[in-house]
Amino acid sequence: MKQIGYAYTVFEVILSMFMLQSASRLLQGCPHMRIRYRYYDQLCSIEPKFPFSENQVCVTFTWKDAFDKGSLFGGSVKLALASLGYEKTCVLFNCGALASQIAAEQNLDNDEGLKAAAKHYQFASGAFQHIKDTVLSALNREPTVDISPDTVGTLSLIMLAQAQEVFFLKATRDKMKDGIIAKLANQAADYYGDAYKQCQYKDTLPKEVFPVLAAKHCIMQANAEYHQSILAKQQKKFGEEIGRLQHAADLIKTVASRYDEYINVKDLADKINRALTAAKKDNDFIYHDRVPDLKDLEPIGKASLVKSTPVVVPLSQKFTDLFEKMVPLQVQQSVSVYNQRKADLVNRLIAQMREATNLANGVLASLNLPAAIEDVSGDTVPQSILNKSKSVIEQGGIQTVDQLIKDLPELLQRNKEILDESLRLLDEEETTDNELRTKFKERWQRTPSIELYKPLRAEGANFHSILNKAVQADGQVRECYQSHRDTIALLCKPEAELNAAIPSANPAKTLQGSEVVNVLRTLLAGLDEVKKEREQLENDMKAVNFDMTSKFLAALAQDGAINEEAISVTELDRIYGSYTQKVQESLKKQEELLKNIQNAHQDFSKMKQSNNESNLREEVLKNLAVANDKFVELVANLKEGTKFYNELTEILLKFQNKCSDIVFARKTERDELLKDLQQSIAREPSAPSIPLPTYQTTPAGGGKPAASSTPTPAPRTMVGAKPQPPARPPPPVISTASSSTASAPTGPAAAPAAPAAAPPVAPAPGVGASSTAPSQAQGPPYPTYPGFPGYCQMPMPVGYNPYMYGQYNLPYVPSPVFQNPGQPPYPASQQPGYPFPQQPYYPQQ
């Protein structure tokens, strides 16, 4: 983006601040305004369709403060939020800023430029006003300074002021009436003045903005006074004309003296001064009208021709929604709840019909019907049993059941592994987050993983519960299969083997063709018809498909909200009301048929001759009928279980992807936060210097330390500035008479530093020249300080003395012999003529 070229725009200063930011809130990559408009429209379109939040669709948007110049180490202030409302706010801020720049670059010498400038300024004002009204609710936290309500409110007012100024220029260019021009200018001055008042005592905008606002306020007020003076002249109010021109001239002088570096008002000042000079001359020589005081002048009227353009989506003229087929989140949620209500209703109706069918089959099997009335000869397989056997063989027989049961554990294990891996990802990330939170304590400012993962944990626990229930159901299926496996295997055999397995008995030929048998046949046919109707009814209910999206969209558009329960219940009753009625009629009809069948069977049993063989044959036929029903039930349950596990696998894979995505997002957020913390720690000042301790020495006699003009040196272990070494102690005075008589040693604090040039060293103060020599030389300075750690007197070789500074510069080589502890390493015969002055020396590095 280029910098603004129009010198009289306030936003020139603000946008120039934007350009200083390499990654400011302005989008540098979009060359045209319409791209920003389309992006904003797309954000508004997808906002209700996606659950953008930290624990659902977590997309983090990072923006930097547009007005913050940053620092050498830390850069500009930035804010990263997983909020689409925050992204919309920042993009709209860009749209307003760019609109103001486009307005500022218009050619104001023609009507097209004036119209375009006014249009863009008013849009910018509306954009900033929209941000002011919505930013707090969009962010749910404190925003950065540039998009705070105070800042954008001031920017909105500045944009209105500039738009009003454009209308003033238009009126001036079209030479409209001076009264109208004065009102337009006065309104613009008011806008500028209000904007200046809003930001005068707040550090929200760049400081260069304040003088420009003040200058523009004065300029527009001066223009209003100038044109009002022309109106006064037309009305022959010559004193008022002079008063207003004087006020205008004073305002322009203020601008020229205070704000000349921002705005050039020379042309306007010349025009006003010429008019004022002519007016005074005419009044002095001709009219002699009294010039009223400024406070006595009537206030100039105001005429506002501008207003903030409201933000109405879509902003772009040719906007195409990339997610047009997606519905708003509220509608999507309502459709999801409706589908759940629908599934519950359909499943309940189907379950009622299946339960009734199983009951009917059980009753018929217990009565050995219809095999009992089909068993004519007593030594052949009844036709109903043959039909059941054929059906079982066509469905794969016992091999089908074995394969389905074998597949279940593999499917179950696969689902368990997916679920365990998903929860493992959450556990690892949560452990890492807790460790970093413990390490950085209050500096680790982000939502704890244990709170963020609560919905996912609850979902995972629900999946665990589902799998546990599925395991129990699988166990029940296996138990049922083991109980009826042999009978089902018998049904799978050929007719000859099946006939051989069924005991033979005397035929009941006398009952064939009797009225009771015919009644039973009729009742059984009616029951079979009921079963077929139920199968068709079940298929019809499953085939019903009604899209509720349009209903919910219409409700949302009409009321602004969706009463899902009321709409769903009404529609489900309308669609499935007839099916519910048919199911109830079918259940009632079956109940009557079963009652009649049981009564007819009682009559049939009384007429039938009973013996052991016939009873045994009837029991086997009953078991075969039951085995057929159990086979059908087992196959249905096992296929349903296989379908359940496969569908659950897809759901668990989505759950795993969700866990993986949020863990990846958290890892990215963690790395960025760690980087910020490292930079923050690097910017922190080092520990303050430790003050130097004051050391004092105490003489051997235990009295107060002797006063000395030389400061006490610090020990070598001092942290901070490099210590200055103390003066080297003078050599002891050795008496020629004897070296066995000792004298009290003199502490280092009592031995002042020797002057720069001195004769051979004299004895230390307090020790007379005629004193006997001490048995030990004076102690070195460091170890005698109170509290010096680790000091003990030990004999040292003469060739090395750690307390003798500059020993390698001695003009002689010390004698390599051992002497008494503490003695100097130079011969006694040379001491009187020691050639070096007692000056401090520095140790060699």
N, C-alpha and C positions, 0 to 999 in steps of 0.2 A: 504493500500500500504506500502511496506517495503521501508526502506531508501536505498539509493544507496550504493553499496559496493565498487565500483571501485574508487580508491583514486585519479586517474588522471583526473576525469571528472569535468568540471566546474559546470554542472547542479546539482551535488551532493549538493552543498551549497544551490542552489535555491530550490530544492525539499525538503531539510531539513527544509527550511522556510515554505514550504507548510504544512509539517507534524505538525508544531506547531499550525496550525489553526484547530480548531475543526469543523469549517464550512467554510473551504476555498473554492476556486474555483474548487478544485479537487473533483470529485465524489467518495466518499468513498464506496458507495454501489455496484459498478460494479466491479466484480472480474476479468473480462476478457476484453481485448482490443476490441474484436469483438462486445461486447455489446455497447460500446461507438460508434463504427463505425455504427452499425445498428440504434442506436438512432439518430445519425447525419444524416444518409441517410433518415430516416423517416421524420425528420424535413425538409430536403430539398424537400422531396416529397410532403408534405402537405402545404408548404409555398405558392405555387401558387394557391392552391385549397381553402384556407380559408382566408377571409379578416381579418387577425389579425391586430387590431388597437384598440385604446382606446375607440372609439365610435362604434365599430362593434363587432367582436369577441375579447372581452377584457380578455386576459389571462396574468396575471402579472408574470414575471420571476424575481426572486431575487437571486443575487450572491454577494459574498463578495470578496473584493480585496485579491488576493493570497499573496501579499507581505506585506500587512499591518498587523502589530502585534496587533493593537488595543490598547485600554486603559483599565484601571481598571473599569471604569464606562460605557463607550460607546461601547466597542467592536470594531471589525474591520469595516472599511469603506465598505458600501454595496450600491448597486444600484439596484432598482426595476423598470423595464420597461415592458410595454405591447407591446413587440416587439419580433417577432419570430427570426428576424435577430440577436438580442442581445443573445437569447438563443443559436442559432447556433454558434455564435462567442465564447461564453463561453465553449460550449461543444467541439468545435474544439481546443480550448486552452487546455482543459483536454486531448484530444487525443494527441496533440503534447507533453505535459508534460509527459504523461505516456509512449509514444514512446521513449522519451529520457531516461526515467528511465529503460525501458526494454533494451535499447541499452547499458546503463551503467552497467547492471548486467550480460552482456554476458561474457562468458569465451573467452578471447582474445588469448588464447594459441592454438586455433585450427581454422581451416579455416571457419567452420560453424559459430562459434561465431563472427569472424571478419565480415563475410558477413552480418549476422543478425544485428550487431551493425551499420555497415555503412548504411544498408537499413533503419533502424529505425531513425537514426540521420538525414538522408536526408528527410524522411517523416516529422519529427518534424520541420525541417527548412522550408519545404514547407507549413506546417500548419500555422506556425507563419507568414510567408510571406503573405499567403492568408488573414490572419486577418489584417495585416498591410494595405493591398490594399483595404479591404472592410469594416473595422470597422466603419469608419466615415459615410459612406453611409447607413450602416445597422442600426446605432443608431440614426442618425440625431441629435446628441447632444455630449457633451464632455464625453468620456468614463472614466472609472477609470484608475488609473496609470498602472495597470498590463496589460491591453489590449490596451493601447494607442499605436499609430503607432511607436513612438520612442522606447518603451520598447520591443514590439514584433519584431521590426526590428533588435534590438540588439540580442534578443534571436535567431532569425533565423540565424544570422551570427555566433553566438556561436555554434549552431548545425552543421553548415557547417564546422567550424574549427575542431570540434571533429570528424566529418566524414572523413575529410582529414587526421587527425591524425591516424585514423584507417587504412587508406590505407598506410600511412607511416609505421605503425607497420607491416602490411601485407608484404610490400616490404622488410622490414628489416628481417622479419622471413623467407621469401623466398630467401634471399641473392641475391637480384637483384643488378644491377650495382650501384655503389656508386653515380654516377652522377644523376641517376634517383631518388635515395633515397634522395639526397640533395635537388633536386627540389621539391619533395613532402613535405619535412620538411619545406622548405622555404615558400611554399604556405600556409601551416598550420600556420606558424608564422605570415604571413601577415593577415590571417583571425582573429587570436587572437588579433593582434595589432589593426586592424580596429574595432573590437568589443570593445576593451578597450577604444579607442578614442571616440567611440559613447556614452559610458556611463560614461566617466571620470568626466564630469562636470554636470551630471544630476543625480538627486536623484531619480532614477526609480527602480534600482535593489538593493538588499541587499548589504550592504557595504562589506561583506565578498567575494563578487564576484570579486571585482576590483583587489585585490592582486593575486587571482588565475589566472585571465586573464593575468596579467603582468608576472607572473611566467611562465605560459604556453608559452607565446610569447618568453621569453628568452630561455626556454628549447628547443623549436622547432628550434629557430635560432641557438642555440648551436649544435643541431644535424645536421642541414644543414651544418654548418661550419666544423664539424668533418668529415662528409662523403665527403665534398668537399676537405678537406685536404688529405684524402686517394686518391682521384682522382689526386690531385696535386703531390702526392708522386709517383703515377704510371706514371705520365708524367715527373718525375724527376725535379719537381719544388719544391725543398726542402725548400727554403726560404718562398714561399707561404704556404707550408704545416705548417711551424712553425707559420707564421702570423695568419693563420686561427685557429690553435689549441690554440694560445694565446687568440684570441678573444672569442673562445668557452669557455675557462677556465674562462675568466673574466665574461662572462654571467652567468656561473654556480655559480661563487662566489657571484654574485649579488643575485641570487635566494637563495643561502644558507644563506646569511646574512640578507636578508629582509623577505623572505617568507618561512623560514624553518618550521614554524608551520603549513603550509598548504600542502607542497609537500616535499618529501624526495628525494634529488638528489645525495645522496652519491655514488651510483653505477655509475651513469653517470659521476660524477666528477672524480672518481677514474679512469675510462676508459680514459677520456680525458687527465688527468694528466700523466698517464702512457705513452700515445702516445706522449704527448708534451715532456716529459723527454727523451724518446728514440730518437725523432726527433732532439732535441737540441744536444744530445750527438753525433749522427751521423753527424750532420752538423758541429759541432765544431771540430771533429777529422778527418772527411773525406771530406765533400763537400765544406764547407766554403762559402755557398750561402748566398747572402744578403737577410735579412728578410725585406720585404717591409712594409711600413706603412699600417694601416687598410684602409685608404682612397684610397690607390693605388691598392687595391685588386679588381679584376673584380667582379661585382655583380653576385650572384648565380641566375641561372634561376629558373623559377617557372613552375610547372605542376599541374593543378587542375584536379582531377578525380571525383569531386563531384559536384552536383547541387541540388537545392531544388526540391523535388518531387512535381509536381503540384497536387492540390486537385481536383480529378475527382470523381464525384458522379456516382455510389455508391462506397463507400470505402470498404464495406464488400463484400465478395465473394458470399454469399448466402442471398441476400437481397430480402425480400418479402414485397411489398408495402401493408400496411394494408388498404389503401384507394385507391386501384387500380382502382376501378370503378368510382371514382370521377375524374372530369376533372379539369384542371387548372382554376383559377378564371377568367382569361381573356377569355377562351373558354366558361366558364359558362355564363359570362356576354353577350358574343356574341350570344350564343344560346338563352338566354332570350330575347334579342332585336329582334332576328330573329322570335321567336315565337310570339312576339307582332306584328311584321310586318305581319306575316301570319294570325293571328287572325283578324287584321284590314282589310286585303284584303278579307278574307272569309266572315266576317260580312258585309262588304260593298256589296259584290255580293248577299248575301242572303237577305239583306235589300232591294236591288233593286228588286229582284224577288217577295218578299212578298208585297212590295208596289204596284207592278204591279198587283198582284193577287187581292189585296184589291180594287184596282181601277176597275178591271174587275167585281168583285162581286157587287160593288156599282152601276156600270152602269147597270148591269142586274137587280138588285133590283129596280132601278128607272124605268126600262122598264117593270117590272113585268114578266120577263122571267126567266125560261121557263114556268112559271105557266100560262101565258096568252094563249099560244098555246096548253096547256094541259087541260085547263078548257073547256071541251066539253059540259057537261050537264048543268053547271051553278049552280048545287045544291049539288055537291060532292066536297070533298077536292082533289085538284090536286095532282098527284103522287109525284111531286117534293117537295111539302110541306110535304106530308106524310114521304118521305125519310128524310127530314130535322128534322122533329119531332122525328122520330125513332132514328136518330143520337144523338140528344140532350138528349133523355131519356137514351140511352145506356151510355153516358158519365156522368150520375148522375143527370142531369138536374140542376134545380136551387139550390138544396141542396149542390151540389158540389161547386158552386160559393159562396154560403153563408159560407161554412166551410173554403174555401181558404181565403176569406176576413177576417174572424174571426181570422185566424192564423197570419196574417201579423203583427198586433200590438204587439203580444207577441214576435215574432221574432225580430221586431224592438227594443223593450224595452231591450231584452237580449243583443243585440249588443251595445246599448247605455251604458248599465251598464258595460260591459267589457271595452269599450273605456274610460269611466269616471274613472274606477278603475286604468287603466294603467296610465292615466295622473295624477291621485292623487299620485301614487307612485313617479313619477318624481317631482311633486310639493313639496312633503314632503322632499325628499332628497335635492332638490335645496334650500329649506328654511333652512335646517340644515347646508348646505355648506355655505350659505351666512352669517348665524349667526357666524359660526366658523371663517370665513374669516374676519368678522368685529372684532371678539375678538382677533385673533392672528395677524391680519394685514399681514405684509410682510412675516411673518413666515409660513403662510399657503400657501405653495408652491405646488399647484397642479392645474390642469386645472379647471377653474370655471364650475360649473354644467350648468349654463345658456348657455355657449358656447358649452359644450359637448352634450347637449340635443337638439341642434338646428335641426339636422336631424330627431330626434324622434318627436319633436314638429311639424315640417313640415309634417311628416307622419300622426300624429294625426289630424292636421288641415285638411289634405286631406280626412281622414276618416269622419270627421265631415261634410265636404262638400258633400261627397258621401251619407251619411245618410240623409242630408237635401234634396238632389235631390230625393232620394228614397221616402221620405215622400210626396213630391210633386207628384211623379208618382203614389203613392198609392191613393192620393186624386183624381187624374184624373180617375183612374180605378173605384173608388167608384161612382163618378159622372156619368160615362158612364153606370154603372150597374143600378143605380137608374133610369136612363132615359129609359132603355129597359127592366126593370125587369118584368113588367106586360106582355109584349109580349113574353118574354122568358118563363114565367110561362104558357102562353097559349099554347106554343109549347109542353110543357111537359104533356099536358092533353091527354086522350084517343081520338081515332079518332072520336067517336060520339060527344064528347063535343067540340072538335076542329071544326067539321063540323057545329055544332049548332052556334058556335061563328062567323062563316064566313057568311056574307049576301049572299043570293041566287040571281041569275039574269038569264035572258033569255039566252039560250045557243047560241053560235055562230057557229051553225052547218054548215052554208053555207061556212065558211072559212076553215073547215077541209078538207084536201086533196088538197088545192089550192097550186099554185106554190110558193107564198110568204111564206107560212107556211113551206113548204119543205126546202126553202132556209134558213129560220131561224133555222130550226132543224139542218141543215148541219153546219151552222156557229157556233151554240152553241156546237155541238159535237166537232168541231175543237178547240174551246176555252177550253173545258174540257180536251182535249188531251194536250194542252199547259200547263195547270195547273198540270197534272200528270207528264209531263216531268220535270217541275220545282221541284216538290217534289223529284223526283229521282235525279235530278242534285244537289239539296241541300244535300241529303244524301251522294252522292258521294264526294262532296267537304269536308264534315265533316269527311269522312272516310279516306281521304288522310293523311298519316303520314310518314314524311321523316325526319330521324335523321341527323341533320347538324353537329353533334359533330365531325365526322370523317373529314368532309370538313374543319372545323375550326382548328382541330388539325394538319392537313396536312399543312394548310397555316401558322400556328404558327411555325411548325418545319422547313418549307422552308424559310420563310421570317423573322422569329423572331417577327412578329407582325401580327395582323389580321385586314384586311380592311373589316369590317363587312358589311357595306352598299353595297359595290360593290358585294360581294359574295352573300348576301341575295337577292338583287334585281335580280341578274342573275338566282339564283335558283328558286325564286318565279315565275319569268316569264316562266321558263322552265316547272315547275310543274303545274301552274294554268293558263298558257296562253290559253290552249284549253278551260278550263272552262269559262274563261272570254269571249271568243268568243261565246260560246254557250248561255251564259246569254244574250248577246247583240242581238243575233239572235232571242231568245225567246221574248224579249221585242218588237223587231221590228215586229214580226209575230202577237203578241197580238194587237199591235196598228192597224194593217191592219184589223184584225178580228173585233175589236170593231167598227171600222169605217163602215164596211160592215153590221154589226148587226144593228147599228143605222139607216142606210139607209133602210134596209129591214123592220125594225119595223115601220118606217114612212109609208111605203106602207101598212103594216098590219093594222095600226091604221086608215088609210083612208077607208079601205074596211070594217072595223068593225063597226057595228051599236053602237052608243053611247047613253046611258041613265043613269039616276041617280043611279039606282040599280047596274048596271054593274060598274059604276065608284067607288061606295062605296066598292063593292066586290074586285075590283082590288086594291084599296088602302089598304084593310086589308091584302090581299095576299102579297103586297109589304112589309108591316110592318113585316109580319111573315118571309119573306126572309131576311130582314135586321136583325131581331132578331136572326136568325140562325147565320148569319155572326158575329154579335156582341158577341154571346155566345162563338163561337169558338175563337174569338179574346180575350175575357175576360179570358177564361180558360187558354189560352196560356200565356197571360200576368201575371196572378196570379201564375201559376206554375213557370214561369220564375222568378217572384219576390220571391217566396218561395225558389227556388234554389239559387237566389242571396243572400238572407239573410243567408242561411245555409253556403254557401261558405264564405261569409263575416265573419261569426262567427269564422270559422277556421283561417282566416287571422288575425282577431283581437285577437284571443287566442295566435297566434304566436307573434303578436305585444306586447301583455301583457307579455309573457314569455321573450321577448327581454328587455322590460322595467324592469321587475323583476330581470333579470340577471345583467343588468348594474347597477341597484340600489344596488344589493347585492355586486357586485364587488366594487362599490364606497364606500359602508359601510365598507367593509374589508379594503380598502385602507385608509379610514378615521380613522379607529381604529388604524391601524399601524402608520399612521402619528401622531395621538394624542399620542401614546406611545413614538414615537421618540421625539416629542416636550416635553413631560414630562421628559424624560431622559435628554434632552438638558437643560431644565430649572433647573433640579436638579444638573447638573454639573456646572452651572454658579456660580461664586464666590458670597459670601454674600456681602452686602453693606459695604463699608469701614468704619472703626471706626471714629466716630466724634471727631475732635480735641478738647481737653479740653480748655474751655474758661479761660481767665485770668481775675480774679476779683480783684478789688482794692477797698478799702474803703476810704471814705473821712471823716475826723474829723468833729465834730459838728461845729467847727469854720468856715468851708468852705474852708480851705486852702488846700494845696497839701497833699496827703497821706503821712503819716510818713513812713520813710524807716524802714524796718524790715528785719532782717536776716532770719525770718521764712516765708516760702511761704504761700501765701494766700490760705486757703482751699476752695474747690469747694462746691457748695450747694448740698443738698441731691438728688436733681432732676437730677443730672448729669448722662448722658448715657455713659457707657464705664467702665473704671476701677473703682474699689471701692474707694471712697474718704477717705482721712485721716481726722479724726475729729480735729478741732482746740483745742488749749490749753484752759482748763477751766479758766474763769476769776477769779482773786483773790477776796476774800471776801472784802467787803467795810470796811473801817476804821471808826468805830463809836466813835465819840468824847464823852467823859464823861460829857462834859458841857451841850451839847444840841444836839438834833437830828432834830431840825427844820430848821437849816441853811443849805442850799443846796450848793453843789459845782458842777461845770460843769462836766458831765460824760466823762469818758475817753473811746474812741472807742477801739474795740478789736484788731485793727491792731497795736495799740500803746502799747499793753501789751504783751511783749515777753513771751515765754514759760519759766516756772520756771526750774531751774536745777534739776538734779536727786535727790540731797540731799540738803536740805536748812533748816535754822531755821524758826521759825514762820514767816508767810508771812508779808512782808512790804507793805506799801502803794504803789500804782501804780505810775509810774513816772509822775511828774508834780503835784502831790498832796502831800503837806507837811504833816508831822506827826501831826502838831498842827492844821491842818485844821479842820473846822467843818464838821460834818458828812453830807453827801448828803441826800436829802429828798427821793431819790430813789437809789436803788442799780444800779450798772453798768448793762447795757443791755446785753442780751445773744448774742453770736457771729453771728448766722445765720440771724436773722431778720434785722440786721443793714447793711447787704450788699445792695449796691444800686440796686434797681429793684427787690428785693425779693418779690415774689407775696404773697398776702394774709396775710401780717403781721399786727397785731394790738395788742396793749397791753391790756390784759384782766387779771383780778385777777384769780389766780389759787390756788387750795388747796395746803396747805403746804406739804401734803403727796405725791404730784406728781409734778415732774418738768421734762418736756421733754428734757430740755437742760442740765440736770445734768447726765452725763455719769457715769454708775456704781453705781447708787444710792442704789441698793439693797445690795451693799457691805459695806454700811456705818456702823460704829461701834455703832450707836445709831439710835433710831426711831424718825423721825421728829415729832414735835408737831403738832397735827391736828387742827391747827388754821389758820385763814386767815390772811395774812399780806398784806402790800402795794404791788401794782403791781411791779414785777421785783425783790422783795426782795428774798434773799436766804431762803431756808426752814430750816435752822438750827438756834438755839438760839444765840442771840447776845453775851451772856456771854461766849460762847465757842469759839468765833471767834479769840481772840488773841492767844489762845492755839490750833489752828486748827492743828491736828497732821499729815495731809497728804501733801506731796509736790505738787506743781502745775505742774502736768504732764498730758499729753493728755490721755484720756480714750476712750475706744471703747464701743459703745452701745451693750447691750446684744441682741443676735439674738433670 
